[in-house]
Each structure stands twice: as C-alpha cells, then as structure tokens.
C-alpha cells in the first residue's frame, strides 16, 4: 500500500534510513522503497527509482556504489528533487 499520507519530512527521513550504509539493495530495502511510492527497475549496472511511476521524477542508483556515503548522498538528492 502506498503511503501518500506521510509528510515530506517523514518520507525523507525514512528514505535516509533505508539507504544509510547502502552497498547493495536488499529485498527488504527494495520493499521499503516501494512503500514510499517508488517503482524500481534495473539494468546491468544501475537501478532506476521512479517516484509514483512518473517519468519526471527519476533517480539512477549504481548497483555497486563507490563509497560509504553513497546511500546518504542519493537520499539527499532524491529528497531535494522529489519530496
């Protein structure tokens, strides 16, 4: 069930918590991201996160991030662009 009723701040905090320490998207992380309203697709090296399946709101995430801060950086970009 999509949780549209969460406030912007709560959605942002939840996304940061999900992606904190991101090294690889686990099934639990994917499920939690979907609950926030994202559709996840993947190709060889990246995931695409589409917010409510709207092509205007897309974030690309590497399957193998380069450093330990990648998850938090991705979350902050998504929060700034989509929430």
C-alpha positions, 0 to 999 in steps of 0.5 A, spaced: 500 500 500 502 506 498 503 511 503 501 518 500 499 520 507 506 521 510 509 528 510 515 530 506 519 530 512 517 523 514 518 520 507 525 523 507 527 521 513 525 514 512 528 514 505 535 516 509 534 510 513 533 505 508 539 507 504 544 509 510 550 504 509 547 502 502 552 497 498 547 493 495 539 493 495 536 488 499 529 485 498 527 488 504 530 495 502 527 494 495 520 493 499 521 499 503 522 503 497 516 501 494 512 503 500 514 510 499 511 510 492 517 508 488 517 503 482 524 500 481 527 497 475 534 495 473 539 494 468 546 491 468 549 496 472 544 501 475 537 501 478 532 506 476 527 509 482 521 512 479 517 516 484 509 514 483 511 511 476 512 518 473 517 519 468 519 526 471 521 524 477 527 519 476 533 517 480 539 512 477 542 508 483 549 504 481 548 497 483 555 497 486 556 504 489 563 507 490 563 509 497 560 509 504 556 515 503 553 513 497 546 511 500 546 518 504 548 522 498 542 519 493 537 520 499 539 527 499 538 528 492 532 524 491 529 528 497 531 535 494 528 533 487 522 529 489 519 530 496 
